[in-house]
């Protein structure tokens, strides 16, 4: 069974950058989709970015497109989220997710069975 552990969150000024990591263990990811979601206080969890572990079908939310990049290192079994030009509204707990989901549900929480514990990202203005 796949397990996920996120790292890399922290406090950054607006306009700065952070890279989140999500280390996977316990199973093969060959047929998986991987994603990042985030949840701000008092708000629902929202989609940020997703890709199939094979490297195909990459998606981004409109709010992060052009600023964030999702990528993976197959040898390290690690998913990354490179976040540039951060804004205060990017402040949230960021979650890594994995699932054998179909393409049409890659941007939805219901498409993912396995979640990490989350890592806090705070962007100050």
N, C-alpha and C positions, 0 to 999 in steps of 0.2 A: 504494500500500500504506500502510495506516494505521500511524503511529508514535505512541508515547505517552511523555510525560515527566512524572514526578511531582515535586512540590515541596511544601514546607510542614511537613515533619517537624521534630522537635526534642525537647528535654527540657522536661517540664512536671510540676508537682506534682499529686498526686492531687486530684481535684475540679476541675481546670482544664480549659481548652478548647484545641483546635487545629483548624485547617482545612487539609486537604490539597487540593491541586489536581493535575489531570492534564490537560495540554495535548495535544490530538490534532492531527496533521498528516498530509498525504500522501494523503488520500482522503475520500470522503463517508461519513458515519455514518448515513445515513437508515435503513438496515435493520439497524442494529447494536443489540446490548445492551452495556451498559457496567457494570463492576463493580469493587468493591474487595475484595481478599483480603488476608490478613495471615499472616505466618509468624514464630513465636517460635522461639528457639534450641532445637534438638532436637525440634521438633514439625512436624507436617505443615502445609502451607498450608491455611488455612481461609477459608471464605466470610464476608464481612462485610455487604456490601450490593450491590444491583444494580438497574438500571432500564433500560428500553428508551430509546434516544435520543429517541424520539417523546414520552417523558414518561409512558408508561403502564407498568403492571406493575412496581411497586416492591417490593423484597423486602429484608428485614433478617434477620440471624441473631438468635436469641433473646438472645444475650449482649449485643447492642448496641441492641436495640429500645428506643425511648424516649430514648436518649442520643445516637445518631448520626443524621445526616440526609444522604442522598445527593441531589445536585441537579446540574443541568447548565445551562450558558449556551450556547445554540445559536450565537449570533453569534460568541462567542470560541472555540467548539469546545473547551470546557473542562468537565471533570467535577470535582465537588467532593465532599468528605466532611467535613461539619461534625461534630466530635467534642466532646461536652460531658460533664461529670461523669466525667472520665477516671479509670480505676483502674489500679493497677500491673499487673494482668493484661491490660491493653490493650497493654502493651509488646510491640512486634514490628516487623518490616519490613512496610510496607504497600505493596501492589502494585495498580496500576490495570490493568484488562484490558478488551479489546474483542473482540467476535466476532459473527458473523451466526448466533447460536445461537437455538434454539427455546426457548420459555418453560420447558419442563420441565427444561432443563439450565442455566438462568440462574444457579443457585446452585452450580454445580459447575465445577471447574477445566477439565474436558474441554470445556466449552462455549465456551472462549475460546482464540483463536489468537494474539492479539497481547497482549504484556505490556510494561509499563514496567520500568524498572531498579530500582524500589523506593525507598522513603524511610523512614528509621528514626524510629520514635516511641518515646520512653522516658518512662514515667510513674513518678515517684519517690513513695515513700510518706512 
